[in-house]
Amino acid sequence: MDARGAGLGHRRAGALPRVRLQSSRDPPWLLRAGGGCRRHVVPRHRGARLRRVARSARGGCLRVNVGSDTLVLGIETSCDETAAALVMGGTDVVSSVVSSQIDLHARFGGVVPEVAGRAHLEQINPVVREAVASAGVDPRRIDAVACTVGPGLIGALLVGVSAAKCLSLAWGVPFVGVNHLEAHLYSAFLEDDSLEFPLVVLLVSGGHTLLIEMTGHGDYRLLGGTIDDAAGEAFDKVARYLDLGYPGGPAIDRAATEGDPEAIRFPRAMSDGGFDFSFSGLKTSVVNHVRRHPDVDSRDVAASFQAAVVDVLVDKTRRAAAEIGATGIVLGGGVAANSALRRDLAAAGEGDGRRVFLPGREMCT
């Protein structure tokens, strides 16, 4: 009965159909991938292997054999950008659309997961539609849908994965789960597929700093990683402390071009024979120096800090390449867009007689 006096209430909808859970399947990989914290991604002990990009169909994802005419829709929502692209034959980017959330997060000085997730919900459909439309293809021509499944912000990841799985079901094509780190690693292959193994990969981003030996497609050995903060995280926090703006990486890069990298000698941590990194002490050193010298030029601080980070990254990468006899060096991750790192790593590779593969800046972030 209607509480406000109507003689007869509306007929209720029927009961939902019973749903049976499939106990024979592994739990979805996304739920096992964890969040964006670096310690949830790969073991830190030497010799560990990175997780493969895609699992078998039993695990919820699928590997697909890519031919020259295979057309894949890729979706990325792991952090603060909603992106979609159509790629032909594994390397030919037919269309690419990116919706950035920088303006949404700038006033907070960093990415707010709840804000990021809601923005992805608003942008995922328009971004995918624009990517397909700008490619000028019929959606029925698409052979597979690939999507980042981790690591990243769990709420943000769920938006992309949900959209990708819906599209794969609607179009009757495979769903391919992609590891965020492996996607960074392969960004160089989009622009140069002539890379010869073995390779040393320096993967540097806001959440990860890794040195990886790559002996073949899908074959990796973790040589070293950060024991505390990632290099990108250090850039962000130092930029925030110096009030240089957001995002911190580009802000430090811009300020450093007007500063003296030799003005302050900041420490180069863990410069021994190992391949692990540490940047927490460097951040503390920057804070202490500014407190002792409040009138110091922030551009000199930025340049000196950047030089300390780049020196460590380049030195360890060179030694790793020499130790394993790598034919080349691959740079990947958001910090791969840093001007000083690109310049110094390229110069080091040339001096050592090794090719250095630098993805375009638009492929780094």
Secondary structure, 3 states (H helix, E strand, C coil): CCCCCCCCCCCCCCCCCCCCCCCCCCCCHHHHHCCCCHHHCCCCCCCCCCCCCCCCHHHCCCCCCCCCCCEEEEEECCCCEEEEEEEECCCEEEEEEEEECHHHHHCCCCCCHHHHHHHHHHHHHHHHHHHHHHHCCCHHHCCEEEEEEECCCHHHHHHHHHHHHHHHHHHCCCEEEEEHHHHHHHHHHHCCCCCCCCEEEEEECCCCEEEEEEEECCEEEEEEEECCCCHHHHHHHHHHHCCCCCCHHHHHHHHHCCCCCCCCCCCCCCCCCCCCECCHHHHHHHHHHHHHCCCCCHHHHHHHHHHHHHHHHHHHHHHHHHHHCCCEEEEECHHHHCHHHHHHHHHHHHHHCCEEECCCHHHCC
